[in-house]
Amino acid sequence: MSSDQSLTNEALFERAQRVIPGGVNSPVRAFRSVGGTPYFVAEASGPFTYDVEGRRYIDYVQSYGPGICGHAHPAVVEAVRRAAGRGTSYGAPTRDEVLMAEEMCARVAGLEMVRLTNSGTEAVMSAVRLARGVTGRPTVVKFAGCYHGHSDSLLVAGGSGVAQQGLAGSEGVTAGAVADTIVAPYNVVPELDETVAVVCVEPVAANMGLVAPEPGFLQGLRDACDAVGALLLFDEVITGFRLCRGGAAEWFGVRPDIWCFGKVIGGGLPVGAFGASTEIMSGLAPLGGVYQAGTLSGNPLATAAGLAVLGLLDDDAYVRLESTAAALQEGLESAFASAGVTAVVPRVGPLLGLFFTEDAPRDFDEARKAADNGRYPPFFHGMLRRGVAFAPGAYEAIFPSLAHTDAEIEATVAAAAATASEMERGPEG
Ligand SMILES: *Cc1c(COP(=O)(O)O)cnc(C)c1O
């Protein structure tokens, strides 16, 4: 695309590393766990990203979830363009915030009020504060391998980038900050007591690869919470409005007390949201004593994009999304099987994972063994060389979008077949 040598991935990464820690603004992007130089994206459209060297990738990162309609969907672009022309932040309420909250509550049974934030991290952090505020209890239960953003009290045994760094948590988080956080293994209903304010769970764990909840796990959490008066929080930052109209709560038929959202509902703009019944949400300022705020919260660009995305997510969209994911799952599984590569491609609706093991992991210990067995980096680079971008780390999910057509799925499967036989025989084979 450019003969300007300053615009190679290599050159940009070098410059980036001088002025940005690790060259990136979120650790996974640095390619540390797969090795090599990250590609710097110049632009993206539908299922494709294009790097600064003009190379095209079929993209399954999709910004780790926000790209459910693919990149730069015309309806989203137009909505954002029009919103930008009207001003980008006012510090006063807007019509679109109301429409956004109404649309979310209409889709999710039991969700009566929402508050918008600027990220999933903020959403979960605020929701936990609210849960502690309304219950008057201190303890938070989370599950190993579940990622709930990078707020202090939830940054223990997180998945995603925390896991890739091989960290149990993070330096800089005091013992006090996590003293009231209990970590339990995923897919096992923990013993709760009456100090527990809230049990936080990813209803489908999508930050340790993809780990599905076993039958009865989510209902077991519901029952255990009810028995001690604890609140159940579904972190639906990935699953919300993605699995189906009503997200994981509808998909699994289990209703939490508090929901957290993000990713999909911003169409690629910075956003998050948390919500619950009117009773619980009334604990929040200005109605109640739990403080939470944001200069840019509910900002007009994010709500314009979010409304455009939700407008595209009709029943037909969910059917198409799932059939695309199913075709990719089948294609990848048969590509690995033909090449003699042991792999499993777990799928929940439109969400996929990939582990180079016999059986799909059920918890973080199993996921970690699978993710760290050395098979993922050669797969990742083989695919990238063939123009297919999976996430640069084995702990991330695969995100097919509405923009991926049969042609992209076929090309992806062909690339996987070639990569798999290369993994089996070596590059010369
Ligand atoms: C991405 C993610 C978050 C954090 O959202 P950010 O917008 O990155 O702060 C929280 N929970 C889950 C389940 C996520 O996948």
PDBQT file of the ligand as one rigid body, heavy atoms in Angstrom, charges set to zero:
ROOT
HETATM    1  C1  LIG A 501     -14.015  -7.327  27.871  1.00  0.00    +0.000 C 
HETATM    2  C2  LIG A 501     -14.665  -7.751  29.127  1.00  0.00    +0.000 A 
HETATM    3  C3  LIG A 501     -14.773  -6.895  30.235  1.00  0.00    +0.000 A 
HETATM    4  C4  LIG A 501     -14.103  -5.552  30.282  1.00  0.00    +0.000 C 
HETATM    5  O1  LIG A 501     -14.608  -4.677  29.326  1.00  0.00    +0.000 OA
HETATM    6  P1  LIG A 501     -13.690  -3.432  28.861  1.00  0.00    +0.000 P 
HETATM    7  O2  LIG A 501     -14.590  -2.653  27.962  1.00  0.00    +0.000 OA
HETATM    8  O3  LIG A 501     -12.509  -4.028  28.182  1.00  0.00    +0.000 OA
HETATM    9  O4  LIG A 501     -13.310  -2.690  30.090  1.00  0.00    +0.000 OA
HETATM   10  C5  LIG A 501     -15.486  -7.326  31.324  1.00  0.00    +0.000 A 
HETATM   11  N1  LIG A 501     -16.066  -8.533  31.335  1.00  0.00    +0.000 NA
HETATM   12  C6  LIG A 501     -15.988  -9.383  30.295  1.00  0.00    +0.000 A 
HETATM   13  C7  LIG A 501     -16.682 -10.698  30.358  1.00  0.00    +0.000 C 
HETATM   14  C8  LIG A 501     -15.260  -9.035  29.164  1.00  0.00    +0.000 A 
HETATM   15  O5  LIG A 501     -15.142  -9.897  28.164  1.00  0.00    +0.000 OA
ENDROOT
TORSDOF 0
